[in-house]
Amino acid sequence: MDNQNQNNDPNNINIQLNEMVASGVYCNLALVNHSPSEFVVDFIQLMPGVQQANVRSRVILAPLHAKRVLEALKQNVANYEQQFGEIKEVEPFVLGGNNVNA
């Protein structure tokens, strides 16, 4: 298939990633909330010994897309563990209200 046909394929998505986004942000805590129409995931950087944490990024997802992201994460964690070994919890997993701390 040549490039022209690939560009006309409705299943082929051209994704662009600028340098600022490509560098990513570090997070060690995520808070998840939801309403009937959306899921909100706040990615947070919590520094040791500091009481105030900074939200580094917020992602808002439609419920169907949230479920797809969950499945993609499950599959990727399984692939990671198959390659590198089990990821072990070092602290208790905390649930509170509609928030999930991860």
N, CA, C and O atoms as CSV, one atom per row, in Angstrom:
chain,resi,resn,atom,element,x,y,z
A,1,MET,N,N,0.852,-1.178,0.000
A,1,MET,CA,C,0.000,0.000,0.000
A,1,MET,C,C,0.896,1.239,0.000
A,1,MET,O,O,1.821,1.316,0.808
A,2,ASP,N,N,0.655,2.182,-0.858
A,2,ASP,CA,C,1.496,3.370,-0.909
A,2,ASP,C,C,1.020,4.422,0.089
A,2,ASP,O,O,-0.050,4.291,0.684
A,3,ASN,N,N,1.828,5.465,0.262
A,3,ASN,CA,C,1.526,6.502,1.253
A,3,ASN,C,C,0.207,7.206,0.988
A,3,ASN,O,O,-0.504,7.562,1.927
A,4,GLN,N,N,-0.130,7.413,-0.287
A,4,GLN,CA,C,-1.369,8.115,-0.604
A,4,GLN,C,C,-2.579,7.319,-0.112
A,4,GLN,O,O,-3.507,7.897,0.454
A,5,ASN,N,N,-2.581,6.006,-0.320
A,5,ASN,CA,C,-3.688,5.178,0.142
A,5,ASN,C,C,-3.742,5.124,1.665
A,5,ASN,O,O,-4.826,5.114,2.247
A,6,GLN,N,N,-2.574,5.089,2.315
A,6,GLN,CA,C,-2.543,5.058,3.777
A,6,GLN,C,C,-3.137,6.341,4.353
A,6,GLN,O,O,-3.836,6.297,5.366
A,7,ASN,N,N,-2.868,7.483,3.719
A,7,ASN,CA,C,-3.380,8.752,4.220
A,7,ASN,C,C,-4.887,8.860,4.056
A,7,ASN,O,O,-5.527,9.611,4.791
A,8,ASN,N,N,-5.467,8.135,3.120
A,8,ASN,CA,C,-6.914,8.162,2.907
A,8,ASN,C,C,-7.641,7.114,3.741
A,8,ASN,O,O,-8.871,7.092,3.754
A,9,ASP,N,N,-6.921,6.258,4.427
A,9,ASP,CA,C,-7.522,5.227,5.263
A,9,ASP,C,C,-8.100,5.888,6.510
A,9,ASP,O,O,-7.355,6.510,7.268
A,10,PRO,N,N,-9.424,5.767,6.746
A,10,PRO,CA,C,-10.019,6.417,7.916
A,10,PRO,C,C,-9.524,5.845,9.246
A,10,PRO,O,O,-9.692,6.488,10.282
A,11,ASN,N,N,-8.920,4.653,9.244
A,11,ASN,CA,C,-8.394,4.052,10.472
A,11,ASN,C,C,-6.947,4.463,10.744
A,11,ASN,O,O,-6.405,4.138,11.801
A,12,ASN,N,N,-6.319,5.169,9.815
A,12,ASN,CA,C,-4.942,5.626,9.961
A,12,ASN,C,C,-4.964,7.052,10.512
A,12,ASN,O,O,-5.457,7.971,9.858
A,13,ILE,N,N,-4.424,7.229,11.722
A,13,ILE,CA,C,-4.429,8.537,12.369
A,13,ILE,C,C,-3.008,9.073,12.408
A,13,ILE,O,O,-2.086,8.388,12.850
A,14,ASN,N,N,-2.839,10.296,11.944
A,14,ASN,CA,C,-1.541,10.965,12.006
A,14,ASN,C,C,-1.464,11.694,13.343
A,14,ASN,O,O,-2.187,12.665,13.563
A,15,ILE,N,N,-0.596,11.234,14.232
A,15,ILE,CA,C,-0.459,11.815,15.567
A,15,ILE,C,C,0.816,12.632,15.617
A,15,ILE,O,O,1.890,12.147,15.262
A,16,GLN,N,N,0.694,13.874,16.060
A,16,GLN,CA,C,1.856,14.741,16.191
A,16,GLN,C,C,2.151,14.966,17.665
A,16,GLN,O,O,1.239,15.118,18.477
A,17,LEU,N,N,3.424,14.986,17.998
A,17,LEU,CA,C,3.862,15.127,19.383
A,17,LEU,C,C,4.926,16.210,19.428
A,17,LEU,O,O,6.036,16.027,18.930
A,18,ASN,N,N,4.568,17.362,20.042
A,18,ASN,CA,C,5.562,18.432,20.110
A,18,ASN,C,C,6.574,18.155,21.224
A,18,ASN,O,O,6.350,17.293,22.074
A,19,GLU,N,N,7.681,18.889,21.214
A,19,GLU,CA,C,8.775,18.630,22.157
A,19,GLU,C,C,8.351,18.786,23.615
A,19,GLU,O,O,8.766,18.003,24.470
A,20,MET,N,N,7.534,19.782,23.898
A,20,MET,CA,C,7.128,20.029,25.282
A,20,MET,C,C,6.311,18.851,25.831
A,20,MET,O,O,6.542,18.409,26.956
A,21,VAL,N,N,5.378,18.354,25.055
A,21,VAL,CA,C,4.559,17.224,25.487
A,21,VAL,C,C,5.396,15.946,25.497
A,21,VAL,O,O,5.232,15.107,26.383
A,22,ALA,N,N,6.283,15.792,24.529
A,22,ALA,CA,C,7.103,14.582,24.421
A,22,ALA,C,C,8.008,14.382,25.631
A,22,ALA,O,O,8.329,13.245,25.978
A,23,SER,N,N,8.424,15.472,26.278
A,23,SER,CA,C,9.298,15.333,27.443
A,23,SER,C,C,8.540,14.757,28.635
A,23,SER,O,O,9.160,14.229,29.558
A,24,GLY,N,N,7.213,14.849,28.634
A,24,GLY,CA,C,6.403,14.255,29.693
A,24,GLY,C,C,6.502,14.986,31.014
A,24,GLY,O,O,7.267,15.940,31.154
A,25,VAL,N,N,5.733,14.539,31.970
A,25,VAL,CA,C,5.787,15.051,33.336
A,25,VAL,C,C,5.814,13.853,34.276
A,25,VAL,O,O,5.208,12.820,33.994
A,26,TYR,N,N,6.510,13.995,35.377
A,26,TYR,CA,C,6.592,12.924,36.363
A,26,TYR,C,C,5.419,13.045,37.324
A,26,TYR,O,O,5.088,14.140,37.779
A,27,CYS,N,N,4.795,11.918,37.628
A,27,CYS,CA,C,3.770,11.917,38.676
A,27,CYS,C,C,3.936,10.648,39.500
A,27,CYS,O,O,4.357,9.607,38.997
A,28,ASN,N,N,3.593,10.763,40.781
A,28,ASN,CA,C,3.634,9.598,41.658
A,28,ASN,C,C,2.331,9.436,42.431
A,28,ASN,O,O,2.263,8.707,43.421
A,29,LEU,N,N,1.298,10.132,41.959
A,29,LEU,CA,C,-0.033,10.032,42.550
A,29,LEU,C,C,-1.047,10.423,41.488
A,29,LEU,O,O,-0.836,11.377,40.740
A,30,ALA,N,N,-2.140,9.689,41.424
A,30,ALA,CA,C,-3.216,10.045,40.503
A,30,ALA,C,C,-4.533,9.994,41.266
A,30,ALA,O,O,-4.794,9.049,42.011
A,31,LEU,N,N,-5.351,11.008,41.075
A,31,LEU,CA,C,-6.685,11.040,41.660
A,31,LEU,C,C,-7.693,10.916,40.526
A,31,LEU,O,O,-7.596,11.612,39.515
A,32,VAL,N,N,-8.659,10.025,40.706
A,32,VAL,CA,C,-9.666,9.790,39.676
A,32,VAL,C,C,-11.032,10.123,40.251
A,32,VAL,O,O,-11.410,9.616,41.307
A,33,ASN,N,N,-11.766,10.970,39.557
A,33,ASN,CA,C,-13.142,11.308,39.915
A,33,ASN,C,C,-14.011,11.089,38.685
A,33,ASN,O,O,-13.510,11.036,37.562
A,34,HIS,N,N,-15.316,10.963,38.906
A,34,HIS,CA,C,-16.208,10.789,37.760
A,34,HIS,C,C,-17.562,11.425,38.013
A,34,HIS,O,O,-17.974,11.639,39.153
A,35,SER,N,N,-18.235,11.717,36.922
A,35,SER,CA,C,-19.622,12.159,36.919
A,35,SER,C,C,-20.341,11.244,35.937
A,35,SER,O,O,-19.709,10.356,35.364
A,36,PRO,N,N,-21.619,11.426,35.727
A,36,PRO,CA,C,-22.300,10.577,34.749
A,36,PRO,C,C,-21.740,10.716,33.327
A,36,PRO,O,O,-21.899,9.811,32.509
A,37,SER,N,N,-21.093,11.833,33.036
A,37,SER,CA,C,-20.666,12.070,31.654
A,37,SER,C,C,-19.164,12.031,31.417
A,37,SER,O,O,-18.732,12.057,30.264
A,38,GLU,N,N,-18.336,11.968,32.490
A,38,GLU,CA,C,-16.894,12.013,32.260
A,38,GLU,C,C,-16.110,11.476,33.447
A,38,GLU,O,O,-16.604,11.411,34.573
A,39,PHE,N,N,-14.873,11.096,33.157
A,39,PHE,CA,C,-13.897,10.740,34.172
A,39,PHE,C,C,-12.815,11.812,34.141
A,39,PHE,O,O,-12.397,12.249,33.069
A,40,VAL,N,N,-12.363,12.234,35.320
A,40,VAL,CA,C,-11.302,13.231,35.416
A,40,VAL,C,C,-10.142,12.576,36.166
A,40,VAL,O,O,-10.307,12.088,37.284
A,41,VAL,N,N,-8.969,12.574,35.533
A,41,VAL,CA,C,-7.775,12.008,36.154
A,41,VAL,C,C,-6.772,13.137,36.341
A,41,VAL,O,O,-6.311,13.742,35.373
A,42,ASP,N,N,-6.439,13.413,37.601
A,42,ASP,CA,C,-5.414,14.396,37.931
A,42,ASP,C,C,-4.127,13.645,38.237
A,42,ASP,O,O,-4.092,12.798,39.130
A,43,PHE,N,N,-3.065,13.960,37.490
A,43,PHE,CA,C,-1.747,13.375,37.714
A,43,PHE,C,C,-0.959,14.361,38.549
A,43,PHE,O,O,-0.792,15.519,38.166
A,44,ILE,N,N,-0.467,13.895,39.705
A,44,ILE,CA,C,0.091,14.772,40.735
A,44,ILE,C,C,1.527,14.369,41.048
A,44,ILE,O,O,1.877,13.189,41.051
A,45,GLN,N,N,2.343,15.376,41.308
A,45,GLN,CA,C,3.705,15.138,41.778
A,45,GLN,C,C,3.750,15.500,43.254
A,45,GLN,O,O,3.605,16.666,43.621
A,46,LEU,N,N,3.949,14.507,44.085
A,46,LEU,CA,C,4.015,14.680,45.532
A,46,LEU,C,C,5.469,14.534,45.963
A,46,LEU,O,O,6.074,13.475,45.800
A,47,MET,N,N,6.011,15.596,46.508
A,47,MET,CA,C,7.412,15.578,46.929
A,47,MET,C,C,7.503,15.140,48.394
A,47,MET,O,O,6.668,15.538,49.206
A,48,PRO,N,N,8.497,14.332,48.738
A,48,PRO,CA,C,8.656,13.879,50.123
A,48,PRO,C,C,8.818,15.056,51.083
A,48,PRO,O,O,9.576,15.989,50.818
A,49,GLY,N,N,8.102,14.997,52.190
A,49,GLY,CA,C,8.226,16.015,53.222
A,49,GLY,C,C,7.526,17.330,52.929
A,49,GLY,O,O,7.633,18.271,53.715
A,50,VAL,N,N,6.815,17.414,51.821
A,50,VAL,CA,C,6.118,18.652,51.456
A,50,VAL,C,C,4.618,18.390,51.542
A,50,VAL,O,O,4.124,17.407,50.990
A,51,GLN,N,N,3.898,19.263,52.228
A,51,GLN,CA,C,2.462,19.079,52.428
A,51,GLN,C,C,1.622,19.410,51.193
A,51,GLN,O,O,0.525,18.875,51.031
A,52,GLN,N,N,2.114,20.265,50.343
A,52,GLN,CA,C,1.344,20.677,49.174
A,52,GLN,C,C,1.850,19.930,47.937
A,52,GLN,O,O,3.050,19.903,47.662
A,53,ALA,N,N,0.919,19.326,47.198
A,53,ALA,CA,C,1.262,18.601,45.972
A,53,ALA,C,C,0.768,19.395,44.772
A,53,ALA,O,O,-0.218,20.127,44.865
A,54,ASN,N,N,1.447,19.250,43.664
A,54,ASN,CA,C,1.075,19.973,42.457
A,54,ASN,C,C,0.457,19.036,41.430
A,54,ASN,O,O,1.012,17.983,41.118
A,55,VAL,N,N,-0.717,19.440,40.901
A,55,VAL,CA,C,-1.296,18.716,39.778
A,55,VAL,C,C,-0.460,19.078,38.563
A,55,VAL,O,O,-0.358,20.248,38.196
A,56,ARG,N,N,0.137,18.071,37.943
A,56,ARG,CA,C,1.001,18.300,36.781
A,56,ARG,C,C,0.219,18.227,35.477
A,56,ARG,O,O,0.583,18.861,34.487
A,57,SER,N,N,-0.867,17.442,35.487
A,57,SER,CA,C,-1.672,17.297,34.275
A,57,SER,C,C,-3.053,16.797,34.655
A,57,SER,O,O,-3.200,16.013,35.593
A,58,ARG,N,N,-4.059,17.245,33.933
A,58,ARG,CA,C,-5.432,16.770,34.131
A,58,ARG,C,C,-5.919,16.228,32.791
A,58,ARG,O,O,-5.803,16.890,31.760
A,59,VAL,N,N,-6.464,15.016,32.823
A,59,VAL,CA,C,-7.014,14.397,31.618
A,59,VAL,C,C,-8.482,14.110,31.878
A,59,VAL,O,O,-8.840,13.495,32.883
A,60,ILE,N,N,-9.328,14.563,30.961
A,60,ILE,CA,C,-10.773,14.348,31.062
A,60,ILE,C,C,-11.173,13.379,29.960
A,60,ILE,O,O,-10.870,13.596,28.787
A,61,LEU,N,N,-11.858,12.305,30.353
A,61,LEU,CA,C,-12.196,11.224,29.428
A,61,LEU,C,C,-13.690,10.951,29.415
A,61,LEU,O,O,-14.352,11.053,30.448
A,62,ALA,N,N,-14.219,10.609,28.258
A,62,ALA,CA,C,-15.578,10.083,28.164
A,62,ALA,C,C,-15.576,8.693,28.799
A,62,ALA,O,O,-14.547,8.018,28.773
A,63,PRO,N,N,-16.701,8.244,29.372
A,63,PRO,CA,C,-16.725,6.928,30.030
A,63,PRO,C,C,-16.225,5.776,29.157
A,63,PRO,O,O,-15.473,4.928,29.635
A,64,LEU,N,N,-16.626,5.733,27.895
A,64,LEU,CA,C,-16.170,4.656,27.016
A,64,LEU,C,C,-14.659,4.704,26.840
A,64,LEU,O,O,-13.997,3.666,26.852
A,65,HIS,N,N,-14.117,5.896,26.678
A,65,HIS,CA,C,-12.670,6.005,26.494
A,65,HIS,C,C,-11.931,5.655,27.788
A,65,HIS,O,O,-10.850,5.069,27.738
A,66,ALA,N,N,-12.497,6.006,28.941
A,66,ALA,CA,C,-11.883,5.637,30.218
A,66,ALA,C,C,-11.772,4.117,30.323
A,66,ALA,O,O,-10.757,3.594,30.783
A,67,LYS,N,N,-12.807,3.421,29.900
A,67,LYS,CA,C,-12.786,1.956,29.944
A,67,LYS,C,C,-11.731,1.403,28.987
A,67,LYS,O,O,-11.061,0.421,29.306
A,68,ARG,N,N,-11.581,2.021,27.827
A,68,ARG,CA,C,-10.561,1.590,26.866
A,68,ARG,C,C,-9.153,1.840,27.413
A,68,ARG,O,O,-8.258,1.016,27.225
A,69,VAL,N,N,-8.958,2.974,28.087
A,69,VAL,CA,C,-7.659,3.267,28.690
A,69,VAL,C,C,-7.354,2.249,29.782
A,69,VAL,O,O,-6.222,1.778,29.887
A,70,LEU,N,N,-8.355,1.905,30.601
A,70,LEU,CA,C,-8.186,0.905,31.648
A,70,LEU,C,C,-7.725,-0.423,31.052
A,70,LEU,O,O,-6.792,-1.040,31.564
A,71,GLU,N,N,-8.368,-0.862,29.984
A,71,GLU,CA,C,-7.992,-2.120,29.346
A,71,GLU,C,C,-6.583,-2.051,28.766
A,71,GLU,O,O,-5.824,-3.015,28.864
A,72,ALA,N,N,-6.227,-0.914,28.162
A,72,ALA,CA,C,-4.883,-0.744,27.610
A,72,ALA,C,C,-3.833,-0.787,28.726
A,72,ALA,O,O,-2.771,-1.387,28.558
A,73,LEU,N,N,-4.131,-0.148,29.866
A,73,LEU,CA,C,-3.204,-0.189,31.001
A,73,LEU,C,C,-3.060,-1.604,31.547
A,73,LEU,O,O,-1.950,-2.043,31.847
A,74,LYS,N,N,-4.180,-2.323,31.677
A,74,LYS,CA,C,-4.113,-3.712,32.152
A,74,LYS,C,C,-3.209,-4.546,31.253
A,74,LYS,O,O,-2.358,-5.292,31.737
A,75,GLN,N,N,-3.398,-4.416,29.955
A,75,GLN,CA,C,-2.606,-5.197,29.004
A,75,GLN,C,C,-1.131,-4.816,29.071
A,75,GLN,O,O,-0.259,-5.684,29.025
A,76,ASN,N,N,-0.852,-3.518,29.178
A,76,ASN,CA,C,0.538,-3.073,29.242
A,76,ASN,C,C,1.215,-3.476,30.544
A,76,ASN,O,O,2.398,-3.816,30.538
A,77,VAL,N,N,0.490,-3.445,31.661
A,77,VAL,CA,C,1.063,-3.905,32.932
A,77,VAL,C,C,1.358,-5.403,32.840
A,77,VAL,O,O,2.410,-5.848,33.299
A,78,ALA,N,N,0.454,-6.180,32.260
A,78,ALA,CA,C,0.685,-7.617,32.089
A,78,ALA,C,C,1.912,-7.864,31.214
A,78,ALA,O,O,2.731,-8.729,31.525
A,79,ASN,N,N,2.042,-7.114,30.128
A,79,ASN,CA,C,3.214,-7.254,29.249
A,79,ASN,C,C,4.498,-6.884,29.995
A,79,ASN,O,O,5.512,-7.572,29.871
A,80,TYR,N,N,4.451,-5.803,30.763
A,80,TYR,CA,C,5.610,-5.361,31.541
A,80,TYR,C,C,6.025,-6.451,32.526
A,80,TYR,O,O,7.201,-6.805,32.613
A,81,GLU,N,N,5.041,-6.981,33.274
A,81,GLU,CA,C,5.352,-7.990,34.286
A,81,GLU,C,C,5.866,-9.277,33.657
A,81,GLU,O,O,6.698,-9.964,34.250
A,82,GLN,N,N,5.389,-9.606,32.482
A,82,GLN,CA,C,5.887,-10.786,31.788
A,82,GLN,C,C,7.361,-10.595,31.410
A,82,GLN,O,O,8.152,-11.537,31.461
A,83,GLN,N,N,7.713,-9.373,31.033
A,83,GLN,CA,C,9.078,-9.089,30.606
A,83,GLN,C,C,10.025,-8.837,31.784
A,83,GLN,O,O,11.165,-9.302,31.772
A,84,PHE,N,N,9.557,-8.100,32.801
A,84,PHE,CA,C,10.447,-7.644,33.868
A,84,PHE,C,C,10.139,-8.222,35.247
A,84,PHE,O,O,10.911,-8.001,36.180
A,85,GLY,N,N,9.056,-8.941,35.402
A,85,GLY,CA,C,8.680,-9.488,36.699
A,85,GLY,C,C,7.567,-8.689,37.349
A,85,GLY,O,O,7.230,-7.585,36.919
A,86,GLU,N,N,7.007,-9.274,38.395
A,86,GLU,CA,C,5.850,-8.683,39.067
A,86,GLU,C,C,6.169,-7.318,39.659
A,86,GLU,O,O,7.233,-7.111,40.242
A,87,ILE,N,N,5.232,-6.394,39.500
A,87,ILE,CA,C,5.319,-5.086,40.150
A,87,ILE,C,C,4.732,-5.275,41.548
A,87,ILE,O,O,3.569,-5.651,41.689
A,88,LYS,N,N,5.525,-5.018,42.568
A,88,LYS,CA,C,5.072,-5.257,43.938
A,88,LYS,C,C,4.674,-3.948,44.593
A,88,LYS,O,O,5.363,-2.936,44.463
A,89,GLU,N,N,3.546,-3.982,45.302
A,89,GLU,CA,C,3.084,-2.823,46.070
A,89,GLU,C,C,4.026,-2.615,47.251
A,89,GLU,O,O,4.377,-3.571,47.942
A,90,VAL,N,N,4.435,-1.369,47.486
A,90,VAL,CA,C,5.289,-1.072,48.632
A,90,VAL,C,C,4.540,-0.291,49.699
A,90,VAL,O,O,5.006,-0.186,50.834
A,91,GLU,N,N,3.387,0.256,49.348
A,91,GLU,CA,C,2.551,0.959,50.317
A,91,GLU,C,C,1.110,0.514,50.096
A,91,GLU,O,O,0.771,0.022,49.020
A,92,PRO,N,N,0.270,0.681,51.093
A,92,PRO,CA,C,-1.125,0.272,50.923
A,92,PRO,C,C,-1.826,1.100,49.856
A,92,PRO,O,O,-1.558,2.290,49.691
A,93,PHE,N,N,-2.715,0.452,49.145
A,93,PHE,CA,C,-3.542,1.104,48.128
A,93,PHE,C,C,-4.722,1.738,48.840
A,93,PHE,O,O,-5.448,1.044,49.552
A,94,VAL,N,N,-4.939,3.055,48.667
A,94,VAL,CA,C,-5.937,3.789,49.428
A,94,VAL,C,C,-7.114,4.150,48.529
A,94,VAL,O,O,-6.931,4.680,47.432
A,95,LEU,N,N,-8.318,3.860,49.001
A,95,LEU,CA,C,-9.543,4.294,48.332
A,95,LEU,C,C,-10.245,5.274,49.241
A,95,LEU,O,O,-10.309,5.071,50.454
A,96,GLY,N,N,-10.776,6.348,48.655
A,96,GLY,CA,C,-11.505,7.311,49.460
A,96,GLY,C,C,-12.579,7.994,48.657
A,96,GLY,O,O,-12.268,8.701,47.699
A,97,GLY,N,N,-13.853,7.805,49.019
A,97,GLY,CA,C,-14.955,8.428,48.289
A,97,GLY,C,C,-14.935,8.006,46.835
A,97,GLY,O,O,-14.826,6.817,46.534
A,98,ASN,N,N,-15.039,8.971,45.925
A,98,ASN,CA,C,-14.973,8.687,44.502
A,98,ASN,C,C,-13.541,8.750,43.986
A,98,ASN,O,O,-13.304,8.524,42.799
A,99,ASN,N,N,-12.594,9.049,44.850
A,99,ASN,CA,C,-11.198,9.157,44.437
A,99,ASN,C,C,-10.528,7.801,44.494
A,99,ASN,O,O,-10.811,6.993,45.378
A,100,VAL,N,N,-9.649,7.559,43.560
A,100,VAL,CA,C,-8.760,6.406,43.629
A,100,VAL,C,C,-7.362,6.959,43.579
A,100,VAL,O,O,-6.967,7.601,42.606
A,101,ASN,N,N,-6.615,6.707,44.631
A,101,ASN,CA,C,-5.224,7.156,44.685
A,101,ASN,C,C,-4.358,6.066,44.092
A,101,ASN,O,O,-4.363,4.931,44.568
A,102,ALA,N,N,-3.633,6.400,43.079
A,102,ALA,CA,C,-2.775,5.389,42.445
A,102,ALA,C,C,-1.408,5.972,42.194
A,102,ALA,O,O,-0.532,5.287,41.666
